Amino acid sequence: MKIAILGGTGDEGFGLGFRWASAGHEIIIGSRKEEKGAEAAVSMREKLPNGHISGTDNLSAAQQADVVVLSVPYWAQAGTLESVKPALDGKLLVTVVAPTGEKAARVHRLESGLSAAEEAQNQLGDGTRVVAAFQNIGAHHLLDLDHEMDCDVLVCGEKKEDKAVVLQLCQDAGLRGVNAGALQNARAVEELTAVLIAINIIHKVKSAGIRITGLEA
C-alpha cells in the first residue's frame, strides 16, 4: 500500500513508517513543510536503502496515499485535518493521536467528552473512515527491527473491513493487533496512554505496554 504519515517526522510516525517500509509498503512522510518531510525521507532511506520512501508536505502526501496515518500532537489535529480534508475523501484515516494534558501521566478528558478519534471523524464526515490504533505503543524500539515489541495494539473503528486493514498493518510492524470494537471505545484506549506514561515514570522504564490475555496466539 501507499501509506502517508501526516506528522511522520515525529518519533512514533517515523518509527511506524520505518517498520512498514521494511515490510514492503510505500511510505510518504508528510510534514507541515515540504522540506522537512523530504529531509525525514532521506534519513529513512539511509536506514533502508531499498525502501520505497519519499517526503513532502501533508496535503501532497495525503493526495498520493491509499491509507493516511495521523501522527501529530492533539493540539495540531484539527488544523492538520482541515488542511488535508479534500484529500481524505473516500480514504481510510488511521489516527494514533492520544491527547495528554499539562501532566502527561494523568488522564486528560477532552471538553467534548469524545475521543480524539471521534472528533476527527466528526470533523471529516462520513466520506472518510476513521480507525484508532497504536496509541499505547512506545516509539523507543520501533527503529530496531530485531527488537520484539512486547505489547498489543487495540484497534477501534466502525467497519470490520477497515479494522482488518489496520490489523494487517499491526502485523507488518511486528505487533499484534486486537479488534477492540467501536470507535467510541477509543476514549478508553487514548486515556490508557497516560496510565502507561505514569508506569514508565514510576518504574523508570521507557516502553511499558499492554497485553490482552485469553486470546489465541
HELIX and SHEET records of a PDB file:
HELIX    1   1 ASP A   11  SER A   22  1                                  12    
HELIX    2   2 GLU A   34  LYS A   47  1                                  14    
HELIX    3   3 ASN A   58  GLN A   64  1                                   7    
HELIX    4   4 TYR A   74  ALA A   76  5                                   3    
HELIX    5   5 GLN A   77  VAL A   84  1                                   8    
HELIX    6   6 LYS A   85  LEU A   88  5                                   4    
HELIX    7   7 ALA A  116  LEU A  124  1                                   9    
HELIX    8   8 LYS A  160  ASP A  172  1                                  13    
HELIX    9   9 LEU A  183  ASN A  185  5                                   3    
HELIX   10  10 ALA A  186  HIS A  203  1                                  18    
SHEET    1   A 6 ILE A  53  ASP A  57  0                                        
SHEET    2   A 6 GLU A  26  SER A  31  1                                        
SHEET    3   A 6 LYS A   2  LEU A   6  1                                        
SHEET    4   A 6 VAL A  67  LEU A  70  1                                        
SHEET    5   A 6 LEU A  92  THR A  95  1                                        
SHEET    6   A 6 ARG A 129  ALA A 132  1                                        
SHEET    1   B 2 ASP A 152  VAL A 155  0                                        
SHEET    2   B 2 ARG A 176  ASN A 179  1                                        
END                                                                             
